[in-house]
Amino acid sequence: MHPCLVKICEEFETLRGFLPTPTPKQEKLASKLFFEFLDCFSSLKEEKLEYPKEFSHDVRLYLEGNKKLVEKFEDITIRYLMLSDFYDYVRLTKRYKRA
């Protein structure tokens, strides 16, 4: 797994208790990780193909400025849920192990 994705997963683990009411500090971290994920995931080459196409699809459309998707991801909970989905996927597939 690419080092930038590992770093995102490690930091994501600090967001325990995010739902249902995140603190401002947690919201700031979730946003930071979301944008780091967009940057990292979009830069992947072959590794990108190893993940569900939904991640590639959402990242590509967001970065292209797709209005519907950009509006959807304005919601911090949706940003968090995308990160959570990715984290769960890499844990279940054993690509990432908790440090």
TIVO-2410 file (N, C-alpha, C; in nm, 3 decimals):
# residues 99
REC num residu      c1      c2      c3 atome chaine
REC   1      M   0.085  -0.117   0.000     N      A
REC   1      M   0.000   0.000   0.000    CA      A
REC   1      M   0.090   0.124   0.000     C      A
REC   2      H   0.053   0.222  -0.080     N      A
REC   2      H   0.133   0.343  -0.094    CA      A
REC   2      H   0.149   0.413   0.042     C      A
REC   3      P   0.269   0.464   0.070     N      A
REC   3      P   0.294   0.529   0.200    CA      A
REC   3      P   0.197   0.642   0.235     C      A
REC   4      C   0.151   0.718   0.136     N      A
REC   4      C   0.058   0.827   0.169    CA      A
REC   4      C  -0.076   0.772   0.218     C      A
REC   5      L  -0.117   0.656   0.166     N      A
REC   5      L  -0.241   0.594   0.212    CA      A
REC   5      L  -0.224   0.537   0.352     C      A
REC   6      V  -0.107   0.483   0.379     N      A
REC   6      V  -0.079   0.431   0.514    CA      A
REC   6      V  -0.087   0.545   0.615     C      A
REC   7      K  -0.027   0.658   0.581     N      A
REC   7      K  -0.029   0.775   0.671    CA      A
REC   7      K  -0.172   0.821   0.697     C      A
REC   8      I  -0.254   0.824   0.593     N      A
REC   8      I  -0.393   0.865   0.608    CA      A
REC   8      I  -0.466   0.769   0.702     C      A
REC   9      C  -0.444   0.640   0.685     N      A
REC   9      C  -0.508   0.540   0.772    CA      A
REC   9      C  -0.464   0.557   0.917     C      A
REC  10      E  -0.336   0.580   0.936     N      A
REC  10      E  -0.285   0.599   1.073    CA      A
REC  10      E  -0.350   0.720   1.139     C      A
REC  11      E  -0.361   0.828   1.065     N      A
REC  11      E  -0.424   0.948   1.122    CA      A
REC  11      E  -0.575   0.930   1.139     C      A
REC  12      F  -0.636   0.855   1.048     N      A
REC  12      F  -0.780   0.830   1.057    CA      A
REC  12      F  -0.814   0.760   1.189     C      A
REC  13      E  -0.724   0.674   1.234     N      A
REC  13      E  -0.748   0.601   1.358    CA      A
REC  13      E  -0.764   0.692   1.479     C      A
REC  14      T  -0.716   0.815   1.470     N      A
REC  14      T  -0.730   0.909   1.581    CA      A
REC  14      T  -0.867   0.974   1.585     C      A
REC  15      L  -0.951   0.947   1.485     N      A
REC  15      L  -1.084   1.009   1.479    CA      A
REC  15      L  -1.191   0.927   1.553     C      A
REC  16      R  -1.152   0.849   1.648     N      A
REC  16      R  -1.249   0.771   1.727    CA      A
REC  16      R  -1.352   0.864   1.788     C      A
REC  17      G  -1.478   0.824   1.784     N      A
REC  17      G  -1.584   0.904   1.842    CA      A
REC  17      G  -1.628   1.020   1.756     C      A
REC  18      F  -1.593   1.017   1.628     N      A
REC  18      F  -1.630   1.127   1.536    CA      A
REC  18      F  -1.781   1.142   1.525     C      A
REC  19      L  -1.849   1.030   1.506     N      A
REC  19      L  -1.995   1.032   1.494    CA      A
REC  19      L  -2.057   1.011   1.631     C      A
REC  20      P  -2.165   1.069   1.667     N      A
REC  20      P  -2.254   1.152   1.586    CA      A
REC  20      P  -2.222   1.301   1.591     C      A
REC  21      T  -2.141   1.345   1.687     N      A
REC  21      T  -2.114   1.489   1.698    CA      A
REC  21      T  -1.963   1.514   1.708     C      A
REC  22      P  -1.899   1.539   1.595     N      A
REC  22      P  -1.756   1.564   1.596    CA      A
REC  22      P  -1.721   1.699   1.658     C      A
REC  23      T  -1.603   1.704   1.716     N      A
REC  23      T  -1.552   1.831   1.767    CA      A
REC  23      T  -1.496   1.911   1.650     C      A
REC  24      P  -1.478   2.042   1.667     N      A
REC  24      P  -1.416   2.120   1.560    CA      A
REC  24      P  -1.279   2.067   1.520     C      A
REC  25      K  -1.202   2.019   1.618     N      A
REC  25      K  -1.069   1.963   1.590    CA      A
REC  25      K  -1.082   1.837   1.503     C      A
REC  26      Q  -1.180   1.752   1.533     N      A
REC  26      Q  -1.203   1.631   1.454    CA      A
REC  26      Q  -1.249   1.666   1.312     C      A
REC  27      E  -1.335   1.766   1.300     N      A
REC  27      E  -1.381   1.809   1.168    CA      A
REC  27      E  -1.264   1.859   1.083     C      A
REC  28      K  -1.176   1.936   1.146     N      A
REC  28      K  -1.059   1.989   1.075    CA      A
REC  28      K  -0.970   1.874   1.027     C      A
REC  29      L  -0.947   1.775   1.113     N      A
REC  29      L  -0.864   1.660   1.075    CA      A
REC  29      L  -0.931   1.579   0.965     C      A
REC  30      A  -1.061   1.557   0.975     N      A
REC  30      A  -1.132   1.480   0.872    CA      A
REC  30      A  -1.122   1.550   0.737     C      A
REC  31      S  -1.135   1.682   0.735     N      A
REC  31      S  -1.122   1.757   0.610    CA      A
REC  31      S  -0.982   1.747   0.554     C      A
REC  32      K  -0.884   1.762   0.641     N      A
REC  32      K  -0.743   1.751   0.599    CA      A
REC  32      K  -0.717   1.614   0.538     C      A
REC  33      L  -0.763   1.509   0.604     N      A
REC  33      L  -0.742   1.374   0.553    CA      A
REC  33      L  -0.816   1.351   0.423     C      A
REC  34      F  -0.934   1.407   0.410     N      A
REC  34      F  -1.013   1.395   0.286    CA      A
REC  34      F  -0.933   1.452   0.169     C      A
REC  35      F  -0.880   1.572   0.185     N      A
REC  35      F  -0.805   1.634   0.076    CA      A
REC  35      F  -0.672   1.563   0.050     C      A
REC  36      E  -0.610   1.512   0.155     N      A
REC  36      E  -0.489   1.431   0.136    CA      A
REC  36      E  -0.523   1.303   0.059     C      A
REC  37      F  -0.638   1.244   0.091     N      A
REC  37      F  -0.680   1.122   0.021    CA      A
REC  37      F  -0.702   1.152  -0.128     C      A
REC  38      L  -0.770   1.262  -0.158     N      A
REC  38      L  -0.792   1.299  -0.299    CA      A
REC  38      L  -0.659   1.313  -0.372     C      A
REC  39      D  -0.566   1.383  -0.310     N      A
REC  39      D  -0.436   1.406  -0.371    CA      A
REC  39      D  -0.359   1.275  -0.388     C      A
REC  40      C  -0.354   1.197  -0.284     N      A
REC  40      C  -0.278   1.071  -0.287    CA      A
REC  40      C  -0.340   0.973  -0.385     C      A
REC  41      F  -0.470   0.951  -0.373     N      A
REC  41      F  -0.535   0.850  -0.455    CA      A
REC  41      F  -0.527   0.886  -0.603     C      A
REC  42      S  -0.542   1.013  -0.634     N      A
REC  42      S  -0.537   1.055  -0.775    CA      A
REC  42      S  -0.398   1.038  -0.834     C      A
REC  43      S  -0.295   1.035  -0.749     N      A
REC  43      S  -0.158   1.020  -0.799    CA      A
REC  43      S  -0.116   0.874  -0.817     C      A
REC  44      L  -0.196   0.782  -0.768     N      A
REC  44      L  -0.161   0.640  -0.780    CA      A
REC  44      L  -0.168   0.596  -0.926     C      A
REC  45      K  -0.085   0.499  -0.959     N      A
REC  45      K  -0.088   0.443  -1.095    CA      A
REC  45      K  -0.161   0.310  -1.091     C      A
REC  46      E  -0.088   0.200  -1.104     N      A
REC  46      E  -0.149   0.067  -1.109    CA      A
REC  46      E  -0.221   0.032  -0.980     C      A
REC  47      E  -0.169   0.077  -0.867     N      A
REC  47      E  -0.230   0.042  -0.738    CA      A
REC  47      E  -0.377   0.085  -0.731     C      A
REC  48      K  -0.409   0.194  -0.800     N      A
REC  48      K  -0.546   0.245  -0.800    CA      A
REC  48      K  -0.644   0.138  -0.848     C      A
REC  49      L  -0.599   0.052  -0.938     N      A
REC  49      L  -0.685  -0.052  -0.994    CA      A
REC  49      L  -0.716  -0.164  -0.894     C      A
REC  50      E  -0.643  -0.169  -0.784     N      A
REC  50      E  -0.664  -0.271  -0.683    CA      A
REC  50      E  -0.779  -0.238  -0.589     C      A
REC  51      Y  -0.831  -0.116  -0.597     N      A
REC  51      Y  -0.937  -0.071  -0.507    CA      A
REC  51      Y  -1.070  -0.067  -0.581     C      A
REC  52      P  -1.182  -0.072  -0.506     N      A
REC  52      P  -1.313  -0.062  -0.573    CA      A
REC  52      P  -1.320   0.063  -0.660     C      A
REC  53      K  -1.382   0.047  -0.775     N      A
REC  53      K  -1.388   0.157  -0.873    CA      A
REC  53      K  -1.460   0.280  -0.819     C      A
REC  54      E  -1.542   0.263  -0.716     N      A
REC  54      E  -1.614   0.376  -0.659    CA      A
REC  54      E  -1.518   0.482  -0.603     C      A
REC  55      F  -1.406   0.439  -0.547     N      A
REC  55      F  -1.309   0.536  -0.496    CA      A
REC  55      F  -1.250   0.617  -0.612     C      A
REC  56      S  -1.207   0.550  -0.716     N      A
REC  56      S  -1.150   0.620  -0.832    CA      A
REC  56      S  -1.253   0.713  -0.896     C      A
REC  57      H  -1.373   0.663  -0.907     N      A
REC  57      H  -1.482   0.739  -0.969    CA      A
REC  57      H  -1.508   0.869  -0.891     C      A
REC  58      D  -1.527   0.856  -0.760     N      A
REC  58      D  -1.557   0.974  -0.679    CA      A
REC  58      D  -1.441   1.073  -0.676     C      A
REC  59      V  -1.319   1.023  -0.666     N      A
REC  59      V  -1.202   1.111  -0.664    CA      A
REC  59      V  -1.192   1.186  -0.797     C      A
REC  60      R  -1.204   1.113  -0.906     N      A
REC  60      R  -1.193   1.177  -1.038    CA      A
REC  60      R  -1.300   1.284  -1.057     C      A
REC  61      L  -1.426   1.248  -1.029     N      A
REC  61      L  -1.534   1.345  -1.048    CA      A
REC  61      L  -1.520   1.466  -0.957     C      A
REC  62      Y  -1.479   1.445  -0.834     N      A
REC  62      Y  -1.459   1.556  -0.742    CA      A
REC  62      Y  -1.353   1.651  -0.796     C      A
REC  63      L  -1.241   1.593  -0.836     N      A
REC  63      L  -1.131   1.676  -0.886    CA      A
REC  63      L  -1.164   1.745  -1.018     C      A
REC  64      E  -1.256   1.687  -1.095     N      A
REC  64      E  -1.302   1.752  -1.218    CA      A
REC  64      E  -1.402   1.862  -1.189     C      A
REC  65      G  -1.445   1.872  -1.062     N      A
REC  65      G  -1.539   1.977  -1.023    CA      A
REC  65      G  -1.685   1.943  -1.047     C      A
REC  66      N  -1.717   1.815  -1.054     N      A
REC  66      N  -1.856   1.772  -1.071    CA      A
REC  66      N  -1.940   1.835  -0.960     C      A
REC  67      K  -2.033   1.921  -1.001     N      A
REC  67      K  -2.108   2.002  -0.905    CA      A
REC  67      K  -2.181   1.918  -0.801     C      A
REC  68      K  -2.249   1.813  -0.846     N      A
REC  68      K  -2.324   1.729  -0.753    CA      A
REC  68      K  -2.233   1.664  -0.649     C      A
REC  69      L  -2.121   1.613  -0.695     N      A
REC  69      L  -2.030   1.544  -0.604    CA      A
REC  69      L  -1.960   1.643  -0.510     C      A
REC  70      V  -1.920   1.757  -0.563     N      A
REC  70      V  -1.856   1.859  -0.479    CA      A
REC  70      V  -1.953   1.902  -0.369     C      A
REC  71      E  -2.080   1.924  -0.405     N      A
REC  71      E  -2.181   1.962  -0.305    CA      A
REC  71      E  -2.200   1.851  -0.202     C      A
REC  72      K  -2.204   1.728  -0.248     N      A
REC  72      K  -2.220   1.613  -0.157    CA      A
REC  72      K  -2.108   1.611  -0.054     C      A
REC  73      F  -1.984   1.633  -0.100     N      A
REC  73      F  -1.869   1.625  -0.011    CA      A
REC  73      F  -1.843   1.752   0.069     C      A
REC  74      E  -1.929   1.851   0.056     N      A
REC  74      E  -1.921   1.967   0.145    CA      A
REC  74      E  -1.959   1.926   0.286     C      A
REC  75      D  -2.039   1.822   0.297     N      A
REC  75      D  -2.082   1.769   0.427    CA      A
REC  75      D  -1.967   1.692   0.491     C      A
REC  76      I  -1.921   1.737   0.607     N      A
REC  76      I  -1.808   1.673   0.674    CA      A
REC  76      I  -1.837   1.527   0.707     C      A
REC  77      T  -1.960   1.494   0.734     N      A
REC  77      T  -1.995   1.354   0.764    CA      A
REC  77      T  -1.973   1.267   0.642     C      A
REC  78      I  -2.004   1.316   0.523     N      A
REC  78      I  -1.983   1.240   0.400    CA      A
REC  78      I  -1.833   1.222   0.375     C      A
REC  79      R  -1.757   1.325   0.402     N      A
REC  79      R  -1.610   1.313   0.389    CA      A
REC  79      R  -1.558   1.205   0.483     C      A
REC  80      Y  -1.605   1.211   0.607     N      A
REC  80      Y  -1.564   1.111   0.705    CA      A
REC  80      Y  -1.604   0.971   0.661     C      A
REC  81      L  -1.725   0.955   0.611     N      A
REC  81      L  -1.773   0.824   0.570    CA      A
REC  81      L  -1.693   0.767   0.453     C      A
REC  82      M  -1.649   0.853   0.362     N      A
REC  82      M  -1.565   0.803   0.253    CA      A
REC  82      M  -1.432   0.752   0.308     C      A
REC  83      L  -1.373   0.828   0.398     N      A
REC  83      L  -1.248   0.784   0.461    CA      A
REC  83      L  -1.270   0.654   0.538     C      A
REC  84      S  -1.382   0.647   0.607     N      A
REC  84      S  -1.415   0.527   0.684    CA      A
REC  84      S  -1.432   0.406   0.593     C      A
REC  85      D  -1.498   0.425   0.480     N      A
REC  85      D  -1.514   0.315   0.383    CA      A
REC  85      D  -1.379   0.267   0.333     C      A
REC  86      F  -1.290   0.361   0.302     N      A
REC  86      F  -1.158   0.323   0.254    CA      A
REC  86      F  -1.081   0.250   0.364     C      A
REC  87      Y  -1.083   0.304   0.482     N      A
REC  87      Y  -1.013   0.243   0.596    CA      A
REC  87      Y  -1.065   0.100   0.619     C      A
REC  88      D  -1.196   0.084   0.622     N      A
REC  88      D  -1.254  -0.049   0.643    CA      A
REC  88      D  -1.213  -0.145   0.531     C      A
REC  89      Y  -1.213  -0.096   0.408     N      A
REC  89      Y  -1.176  -0.181   0.295    CA      A
REC  89      Y  -1.031  -0.231   0.308     C      A
REC  90      V  -0.939  -0.141   0.337     N      A
REC  90      V  -0.799  -0.183   0.344    CA      A
REC  90      V  -0.772  -0.269   0.466     C      A
REC  91      R  -0.850  -0.252   0.571     N      A
REC  91      R  -0.836  -0.340   0.688    CA      A
REC  91      R  -0.891  -0.479   0.657     C      A
REC  92      L  -1.009  -0.485   0.596     N      A
REC  92      L  -1.072  -0.614   0.565    CA      A
REC  92      L  -0.991  -0.695   0.465     C      A
REC  93      T  -0.927  -0.626   0.372     N      A
REC  93      T  -0.847  -0.695   0.271    CA      A
REC  93      T  -0.702  -0.715   0.316     C      A
REC  94      K  -0.674  -0.675   0.438     N      A
REC  94      K  -0.542  -0.691   0.500    CA      A
REC  94      K  -0.430  -0.615   0.428     C      A
REC  95      R  -0.468  -0.510   0.356     N      A
REC  95      R  -0.367  -0.423   0.296    CA      A
REC  95      R  -0.304  -0.333   0.400     C      A
REC  96      Y  -0.382  -0.306   0.505     N      A
REC  96      Y  -0.335  -0.219   0.612    CA      A
REC  96      Y  -0.358  -0.288   0.745     C      A
REC  97      K  -0.256  -0.283   0.829     N      A
REC  97      K  -0.269  -0.335   0.965    CA      A
REC  97      K  -0.242  -0.221   1.060     C      A
REC  98      R  -0.324  -0.213   1.160     N      A
REC  98      R  -0.310  -0.107   1.261    CA      A
REC  98      R  -0.169  -0.109   1.319     C      A
REC  99      A  -0.111   0.008   1.332     N      A
REC  99      A   0.027   0.020   1.381    CA      A
REC  99      A   0.040  -0.021   1.527     C      A
***
